Amino acid sequence: MYADLFAGTAGNPAGDLAILFCRPRGGISASDRFEYEAHAAEQLNIPYHVIPIESIVNEEFAFALEHLPPGCGRRWIFRGWMLSAEEYTGLYEAMLDRGDSLVTSPAAFEAASYIPEYVPNIEDCTFPTRWIWGTDLREAWDAANELGPPPWIVKDHVKSAKDDWDEATFVPHGASRSRFEEICRNLIDARGDRFERGIVIRAFVPLDRLPHHDAERLLFDEHRLLFWEGRIAAASPYNDDADAERPDYERLFSFLGERIDAPFFAADVARTEDGRWIVVEINDGGSVTLPDLLDPRELYAEIIATAASI
């Protein structure tokens, strides 16, 4: 089933574009929902292929790409699990060696993935943020206090350990320095060899809760926007609430297309408790999961339309 699903199709209305799925071996994982994107590509006649992420992480790039069709100037849209900048650069260069390319360059990948790269461009519309390079906890404490007293959120330059919220992510009101350092150490341990570059501290801003929340967890008014070539290509809330009105994405957030120097990126936005809209984070568009409420055909149809108009 795995091989059949990603066998690819012929007849490409998107010109030289194709989709490159990068996933673990061993079958379909429901957590990333890429199988729905593959079916969308089939319906839109966009070629696609899959490569094993294990080979990319192990720097076996030639092996990872050996079953792709011969290079002929295609531009591949990367859709895969999150890579480090070094891993992505290795994949990018291996594609160039074959005569093809990835749509997103390594510089653009970093511009949309690493907090020190994108936060300076959106400081007026995101959480107050500080960061350090490396893991010096004294330096991290000094940087955190520039934000004022906690609560704070800690993460590395790309990702948090939010699955361990209380012990490795959230620094509560009144937390001591020793408690802050303990949480930072837990973050570093939780991220392990995927820890990225340094510690980030962000002011905690309460988000607006949806009235119809899940019994297991609180739900917030959060949305994911996908940008392609500087424009919003698709957008959707994370959580379905029939009583919640969707914001005017274009009016509120189209300016982000000019702020982030990447052809394909995602912006997570949310409404705060006091009614303001805020950018939670930016991510490389190739490395994010689409919200359950977003039909991937909407995204890829817009990409096709944009490619056809160029």
MORA-V495837 format. One record per pair of residues at least 6 apart in sequence whose C-alpha atoms are under 8 Angstrom apart, sorted by the first residue. I is the first residue (numbers start at 1). GAP is how many residues later the second one is. Records with the same first field share a line. If there is no record, write none. Layout:
I->GAP, GAP
//
This chain:
1->26
2->25, 26
5->30, 33, 34
6->32, 42, 43, 44
7->41, 42
8->34, 38, 39, 40, 41
9->33, 36, 37, 38, 39
10->35, 36, 37
11->34, 35, 36
12->33, 34, 35
13->31, 32, 33, 291, 295
14->32, 289, 290, 291, 293, 294
15->292, 293
16->57, 58, 59
17->29, 30, 57, 58, 59, 60
18->28, 29, 30, 56, 57, 58, 59
19->27, 28, 29, 30, 57, 58, 59, 60
20->28, 29, 30, 31, 56, 57, 58, 59, 60
21->13, 27, 28, 29, 30, 57, 58, 59
22->28, 29, 30, 31, 56, 57, 58, 59
23->27, 28, 29, 30, 57, 58
24->28, 29, 30
25->27, 28, 29
28->7
32->257
33->256, 257
36->260
37->259, 260
38->10
40->256, 257, 260
41->6, 7, 256, 259
44->253, 256, 257
49->19
51->13, 14
52->12
53->11, 27, 28
55->6, 8, 9
56->8, 31, 34, 35
57->26, 30
59->28, 31
61->29, 30, 33
62->32
70->28, 29
71->27, 28, 29
72->27, 28
73->26, 27, 28
74->25, 26, 27
75->25, 26, 27, 28
76->24, 25, 26, 27
77->25, 26, 27, 209
78->24, 25, 26, 208, 209
79->206, 207, 208, 209
80->206, 207, 208
81->206, 207
82->205, 206
83->204
84->110, 112
85->21, 24, 25
88->18, 21
89->16, 17
92->9, 10, 13, 14
95->6, 7
103->160
104->158, 159, 160
108->153, 154, 155
109->153, 175
110->7, 174
111->6, 7, 149, 150, 151
112->6, 148, 149, 150, 153, 154, 170, 171, 172
113->45, 169, 170, 171
114->43, 44
115->42, 43, 85
116->15, 41
118->142, 164
119->7, 10
121->138, 139
122->137
125->152, 153, 154
126->152, 153, 154, 155
127->75, 76, 77, 78, 151, 152, 153
128->19, 74, 75
129->18, 71, 72, 73, 74
130->13, 14, 16, 17, 70, 71, 72
131->9, 12, 26, 67, 68, 69, 70
132->7, 8, 11, 66, 67, 68
133->64, 65, 66
134->63, 64, 65
135->63, 64
137->44, 47
140->59, 60, 61
141->36, 39, 40
143->58
144->8, 57, 58
147->55, 56
149->24, 25
150->21, 22, 23, 24, 25, 53, 54
151->19, 20, 21, 22, 23, 24, 52, 53
152->18, 19, 20, 49, 50, 51, 52
153->16, 17, 18, 48, 49, 50, 51
154->6, 14, 15, 16, 17, 30, 33, 45, 46, 47, 48
155->6, 14, 32, 44, 45, 46
156->31, 32, 39, 40, 41, 42, 43, 44
157->39, 40, 41, 42, 43
158->38
159->37
160->9, 27, 31
161->7, 8, 26, 29, 30
162->6, 7
167->16, 19
168->15, 16, 17, 18, 19, 22
169->14, 15, 18
170->13
171->8, 9, 12
184->15
188->7
205->67
206->66, 67
207->13, 14, 63, 64, 65, 66
208->12, 13, 62, 63, 64, 65, 66, 67
209->9, 10, 11, 12, 64
210->8, 9, 10, 11, 31, 34
212->7, 29
213->6
219->20
220->19, 50
221->16, 17, 18, 49, 50
222->15, 16, 17, 46, 47, 48, 49
223->12, 13, 14, 15, 45, 46, 47
224->11, 12, 13, 14, 42, 43, 44, 45, 66, 67
225->7, 8, 9, 10, 11, 41, 42, 43, 44
226->6, 7, 8, 9, 38, 39, 40, 41, 59, 73
227->6, 7, 30, 36, 37, 38, 39, 40, 58
228->35, 36, 37, 75
229->28, 33, 34, 35
230->26, 27, 28, 32, 33, 34
231->23, 26
232->18, 22, 25
233->65, 66, 69, 70
234->60, 64, 65, 68
235->14, 59
236->55, 57, 58
237->9, 54, 56
238->53, 54, 55
239->54
240->53
264->20, 21, 22
265->17, 18, 19, 20, 21
266->16, 17, 18, 19, 22
267->12, 13, 14, 15, 16
268->11, 12, 13, 14
269->8, 9, 10, 11, 12
270->7, 8, 9, 10
271->6, 7
272->6
290->6
//
